């Protein structure tokens, strides 16, 4: 399968938190990244703490969310 993303990292799943219809997966690859997925995607990918997987970053699909609650610099969550 060919992909256009140029940023691919081998990572380890640190944590999976389910929140209703969303799942927040923390991945470690020298840095930590929290990805928002559906619970179905987490199950299909077999993600759980300790599992190794590839993180594929495509800049057109990245949103930045502040660590502290409140509006982002752009005035809404998920964009910068």
C-alpha positions in Angstrom: 0.0 0.0 0.0 1.5 3.4 -1.0 1.0 6.5 1.1 1.9 10.1 0.5 2.9 10.9 4.1 6.7 11.4 4.5 6.7 11.3 8.3 6.4 7.7 9.5 7.7 6.7 13.0 7.9 3.4 14.7 6.2 3.9 18.1 4.9 2.2 21.2 1.3 2.7 22.5 1.5 4.2 26.0 -2.2 4.6 26.8 -5.7 4.3 25.4 -8.5 6.4 26.9 -12.1 5.9 25.7 -14.4 8.9 25.9 -17.8 8.0 24.5 -17.6 7.9 20.7 -13.9 8.9 20.7 -10.7 7.2 21.8 -7.5 9.1 22.7 -4.3 7.0 22.1 -1.0 8.2 23.4 1.9 7.0 21.3 5.7 7.4 22.2 8.4 7.6 19.6 11.0 9.9 21.3 8.1 12.3 21.7 4.6 11.7 22.8 1.6 12.2 20.5 -2.1 11.8 21.4 -4.2 10.7 18.4 -8.0 10.9 18.4 -9.6 7.8 16.8 -12.9 6.0 16.9 -13.1 3.1 19.4 -13.7 0.8 16.4 -10.4 1.9 14.8 -8.6 1.2 18.1 -10.1 -2.3 18.2 -9.4 -3.0 14.6 -5.7 -1.9 14.9 -5.3 -3.8 18.2 -4.0 -0.8 20.1 -3.4 -1.1 23.8 -0.6 -0.2 26.1 2.7 -1.8 25.0 1.7 -2.5 21.4 4.2 -1.3 18.8 2.7 0.4 15.7 3.7 3.0 13.1 2.6 6.6 13.5 2.0 8.2 10.1 1.8 12.0 10.2 0.4 13.9 7.3 0.5 17.6 8.0 -2.8 18.3 6.3 -4.5 16.1 8.9 -2.9 17.5 12.1 -4.7 19.7 14.6 -3.1 21.4 17.6 -5.0 21.4 20.8 -3.8 23.3 23.9 -2.7 21.4 27.0 -4.8 23.6 29.2 -8.6 23.9 28.8 -9.7 27.0 26.9 -9.7 28.4 23.4 -6.7 27.9 21.2 -4.9 30.9 19.6 -7.3 30.7 16.6 -10.3 30.9 19.0 -11.5 27.3 18.8 -10.3 23.8 19.7 -8.3 21.7 17.3 -6.8 24.5 15.2 -3.8 26.8 15.6 
